[in-house]
Amino acid sequence: MDWLHGILNLIGLLFWVLWRAGTLPRPKPSNAITGPTPRPGKIFKHSWIYLIGLTILLTLRAAFYNQFGPGLDWIPSLELIHEAPHFRSDFFPRALAYSILSFARWLIAFYLCLALLITITPRESSSGIWVSFLYCQFGRTKKLPMITLWVAALIITSLLHIVGIEWMTFIGIRVENSQNYYHLPLLIMLDFRAATYLTMGIISLYVLNSFIYFGERKFWKNIDEFGKQLLLPIRGVNLVIGKIDLAPFVVMGFAYGLSYILRHDQLASWLQ
């Protein structure tokens, strides 16, 4: 059931992305003077259909868990810091809460990764369709200051965690220290693991692209630009030995160490 749950969360994220991407304004064609006049408005004015599809998906998933979960002896749980409260699937309100809250955790990680991608996108690429796509996920089509972007991401993350804890308390799931919220910063830090994994993935592809020529495809150009931005903070330090640049490996090691620190057991030790 866990693998099915993960697949459905991925489908839910796809619905969410398509809903937000539909709010992009129609691009002006290069031959706008001689060609047909583009229709004003959004790319897909009925993108709200994807939001309805997401709502139906999460609701039907809860009904599926409620119907078949007990027979499969499957007890869903949501990992916090030093506890993982169980959601009895034979009780529909709890199955619905698990379906929505677990997707919200994926959504939080997704938005933190988006914020990282926007941060490492070079300024000269700030007018492209890629950056517009990233910003439209935040409800904007124009560039935002980085501080504003990250503050908004952290506020949204905090609110979703608070709503989740209060919802669990409302349906009778006892969460230790749920009323103090002093562990809320640790929950947010836990969500940053996805950004560390994304960093390691980008650096790995950057190193691969530096040794193997993959052509002039836009994807590899973006990887090269993202990698250079991630290496920028340590470019003042000479890490070149012979013909080998150790900077990518230093950044990857730092990201790996950070992902290790942001594990459940490591963060839980801070509360003891």
C-alpha positions as CSV (number, residue, x, y, z in Angstrom):
1,M,0.0,0.0,0.0
2,D,2.9,2.4,0.7
3,W,4.0,2.2,-3.0
4,L,0.5,2.9,-4.2
5,H,0.3,5.8,-1.8
6,G,3.5,7.3,-3.2
7,I,2.3,6.9,-6.8
8,L,-1.0,8.7,-6.0
9,N,0.9,11.5,-4.3
10,L,3.0,11.9,-7.5
11,I,-0.2,12.0,-9.5
12,G,-1.6,14.6,-7.1
13,L,1.5,16.8,-7.5
14,L,1.1,16.5,-11.3
15,F,-2.5,17.8,-11.0
16,W,-1.3,20.6,-8.8
17,V,1.4,21.6,-11.2
18,L,-1.0,21.6,-14.2
19,W,-3.5,23.7,-12.3
20,R,-0.8,26.3,-11.5
21,A,0.8,26.2,-14.9
22,G,-2.6,26.9,-16.5
23,T,-2.5,30.4,-15.0
24,L,0.5,31.4,-17.1
25,P,-0.3,34.2,-19.6
26,R,-0.2,33.3,-23.3
27,P,3.3,34.0,-24.7
28,K,3.6,36.5,-27.5
29,P,4.7,34.7,-30.7
30,S,7.8,36.0,-32.5
31,N,5.8,36.9,-35.6
32,A,3.1,38.7,-33.7
33,I,3.1,41.6,-36.2
34,T,2.6,39.6,-39.3
35,G,0.9,36.5,-37.8
36,P,-2.4,36.1,-36.1
37,T,-3.1,38.1,-33.0
38,P,-2.8,35.8,-29.9
39,R,-5.8,35.6,-27.6
40,P,-5.3,37.4,-24.4
41,G,-5.6,35.6,-21.1
42,K,-4.2,32.4,-19.6
43,I,-2.8,29.4,-21.4
44,F,-5.6,27.2,-20.1
45,K,-8.5,29.1,-18.6
46,H,-10.1,25.9,-17.4
47,S,-7.0,24.8,-15.4
48,W,-9.3,24.7,-12.3
49,I,-10.4,21.3,-13.6
50,Y,-7.1,19.9,-12.4
51,L,-7.7,21.3,-8.9
52,I,-11.1,19.5,-8.9
53,G,-9.3,16.4,-10.1
54,L,-6.9,16.6,-7.2
55,T,-9.7,17.0,-4.7
56,I,-11.5,14.0,-6.1
57,L,-8.3,12.0,-6.1
58,L,-7.6,12.7,-2.4
59,T,-11.2,12.0,-1.4
60,L,-11.4,8.7,-3.4
61,R,-8.1,7.7,-2.0
62,A,-9.4,8.1,1.5
63,A,-12.5,6.1,0.6
64,F,-10.2,3.3,-0.8
65,Y,-8.1,3.2,2.3
66,N,-11.2,3.1,4.4
67,Q,-12.7,0.3,2.4
68,F,-9.6,-2.0,1.9
69,G,-7.1,-0.8,4.4
70,P,-8.4,-2.8,7.4
71,G,-8.6,-6.0,5.4
72,L,-4.9,-5.6,4.4
73,D,-3.8,-4.9,8.0
74,W,-2.4,-1.6,6.8
75,I,-2.2,1.2,9.4
76,P,-1.0,4.4,7.8
77,S,1.2,6.7,9.9
78,L,2.6,10.2,9.4
79,E,6.2,10.6,10.6
80,L,6.8,13.7,12.6
81,I,10.0,14.2,14.7
82,H,10.1,11.6,17.5
83,E,6.7,10.1,16.8
84,A,4.6,8.7,14.0
85,P,0.9,8.9,14.9
86,H,-1.3,6.2,13.3
87,F,-4.4,6.9,11.3
88,R,-6.9,4.1,11.6
89,S,-8.1,3.5,8.1
90,D,-11.4,1.9,9.3
91,F,-12.5,5.4,10.4
92,F,-13.1,7.6,7.3
93,P,-12.4,11.0,8.9
94,R,-8.9,9.7,9.8
95,A,-8.4,8.1,6.4
96,L,-9.3,11.5,4.8
97,A,-7.0,13.4,7.1
98,Y,-4.1,11.0,6.3
99,S,-4.8,11.3,2.5
100,I,-4.7,15.1,2.6
101,L,-2.0,15.7,5.2
102,S,0.4,13.2,3.6
103,F,0.0,15.0,0.3
104,A,0.5,18.3,2.0
105,R,3.9,17.0,3.2
106,W,4.9,16.2,-0.4
107,L,3.6,19.6,-1.5
108,I,5.7,21.4,1.1
109,A,8.8,19.5,0.0
110,F,8.0,20.4,-3.6
111,Y,7.7,24.1,-2.9
112,L,10.9,24.2,-1.1
113,C,12.6,22.6,-4.1
114,L,10.9,25.2,-6.3
115,A,12.3,28.0,-4.1
116,L,15.8,26.5,-4.5
117,L,15.5,26.2,-8.2
118,I,14.4,29.9,-8.5
119,T,17.3,30.9,-6.2
120,I,19.9,29.2,-8.4
121,T,18.4,30.3,-11.7
122,P,20.8,32.9,-13.2
123,R,19.6,36.5,-13.5
124,E,20.1,36.6,-17.3
125,S,17.6,33.7,-17.6
126,S,14.9,35.5,-15.5
127,S,12.7,36.3,-18.4
128,G,12.4,32.8,-19.9
129,I,9.4,30.6,-19.8
130,W,11.1,28.3,-17.3
131,V,11.3,31.0,-14.7
132,S,7.7,32.1,-15.4
133,F,6.6,28.5,-14.8
134,L,8.4,28.4,-11.5
135,Y,6.9,31.7,-10.3
136,C,3.4,30.8,-11.4
137,Q,3.5,27.9,-8.9
138,F,3.7,30.6,-6.3
139,G,0.8,32.5,-7.8
140,R,2.9,35.1,-9.5
141,T,4.1,35.6,-13.1
142,K,6.7,38.2,-12.3
143,K,9.9,38.0,-10.4
144,L,9.9,38.3,-6.6
145,P,12.7,39.2,-4.3
146,M,14.4,36.1,-3.0
147,I,13.9,37.0,0.7
148,T,10.1,37.5,0.0
149,L,10.0,34.2,-1.8
150,W,11.7,32.2,1.0
151,V,9.7,34.0,3.7
152,A,6.5,33.1,1.9
153,A,7.6,29.5,1.5
154,L,8.4,29.2,5.2
155,I,5.1,30.9,6.3
156,I,3.1,28.5,4.1
157,T,5.1,25.5,5.4
158,S,4.5,26.6,9.0
159,L,0.8,27.1,8.5
160,L,0.3,23.7,6.8
161,H,2.1,22.0,9.7
162,I,-0.1,23.9,12.3
163,V,-3.2,23.0,10.4
164,G,-2.1,19.4,10.3
165,I,-1.4,19.2,14.0
166,E,-4.7,20.9,14.9
167,W,-6.6,18.6,12.5
168,M,-5.0,15.5,14.1
169,T,-6.0,16.7,17.5
170,F,-9.6,17.4,16.3
171,I,-10.1,13.8,15.0
172,G,-8.7,12.3,18.2
173,I,-5.1,11.5,17.2
174,R,-3.0,12.4,20.2
175,V,0.2,14.2,19.2
176,E,2.8,14.8,21.9
177,N,3.5,18.5,22.5
178,S,1.0,19.4,19.8
179,Q,0.0,22.5,21.7
180,N,3.4,23.9,22.3
181,Y,4.7,24.1,18.7
182,Y,8.3,24.4,19.9
183,H,9.2,21.5,17.6
184,L,7.7,23.3,14.6
185,P,11.2,24.6,13.4
186,L,12.4,21.0,13.4
187,L,9.5,19.9,11.3
188,I,10.3,22.6,8.8
189,M,14.0,21.5,8.8
190,L,12.8,18.0,8.1
191,D,11.1,19.2,5.0
192,F,14.3,20.6,3.7
193,R,15.7,17.1,3.1
194,A,14.1,17.2,-0.3
195,A,16.1,20.3,-1.2
196,T,19.3,18.6,-0.2
197,Y,18.5,15.6,-2.4
198,L,17.8,18.0,-5.3
199,T,21.1,19.7,-4.7
200,M,23.0,16.4,-4.8
201,G,21.1,15.4,-7.9
202,I,21.9,18.7,-9.7
203,I,25.6,18.5,-8.7
204,S,25.8,14.9,-9.9
205,L,24.4,15.8,-13.3
206,Y,26.7,18.8,-13.4
207,V,29.8,16.7,-12.8
208,L,28.6,14.1,-15.4
209,N,28.0,16.9,-17.9
210,S,31.5,18.3,-17.3
211,F,33.1,15.0,-18.3
212,I,30.7,13.8,-21.0
213,Y,29.4,16.1,-23.8
214,F,25.6,15.6,-24.2
215,G,25.1,18.3,-26.9
216,E,23.5,21.7,-26.7
217,R,20.1,20.6,-25.3
218,K,18.4,23.1,-23.1
219,F,18.2,20.7,-20.2
220,W,22.0,20.3,-19.9
221,K,22.5,24.0,-20.3
222,N,20.2,24.5,-17.3
223,I,22.1,21.9,-15.4
224,D,25.3,23.7,-16.1
225,E,23.9,27.0,-15.0
226,F,22.4,25.6,-11.8
227,G,25.6,23.8,-10.9
228,K,27.6,27.0,-11.3
229,Q,25.2,28.9,-9.1
230,L,25.4,26.2,-6.4
231,L,29.2,26.3,-6.5
232,L,29.3,30.1,-6.4
233,P,29.6,30.4,-2.6
234,I,32.9,28.5,-2.5
235,R,34.4,29.8,-5.8
236,G,36.7,32.1,-3.8
237,V,38.5,29.0,-2.4
238,N,41.1,27.3,-4.7
239,L,39.9,23.7,-4.7
240,V,41.6,22.7,-8.0
241,I,44.1,19.9,-7.8
242,G,45.8,19.2,-11.0
243,K,43.1,19.1,-13.6
244,I,40.4,18.1,-11.1
245,D,38.0,20.7,-9.6
246,L,37.0,19.4,-6.1
247,A,34.4,22.2,-5.6
248,P,31.4,20.1,-6.8
249,F,32.4,17.2,-4.5
250,V,32.7,19.6,-1.6
251,V,29.2,20.9,-2.2
252,M,27.8,17.4,-2.7
253,G,29.5,16.3,0.6
254,F,28.0,19.3,2.4
255,A,24.5,18.5,1.0
256,Y,24.9,14.9,2.0
257,G,26.0,15.8,5.5
258,L,23.1,18.2,5.8
259,S,20.6,15.5,4.7
260,Y,22.1,13.2,7.4
261,I,21.6,15.8,10.0
262,L,18.0,16.4,8.9
263,R,16.9,12.8,9.6
264,H,14.2,12.0,12.1
265,D,16.5,10.4,14.6
266,Q,19.0,13.2,14.5
267,L,16.4,15.9,14.9
268,A,14.6,13.9,17.6
269,S,17.8,13.9,19.7
270,W,17.6,17.7,19.8
271,L,14.4,17.4,21.8
272,Q,15.8,15.2,24.4
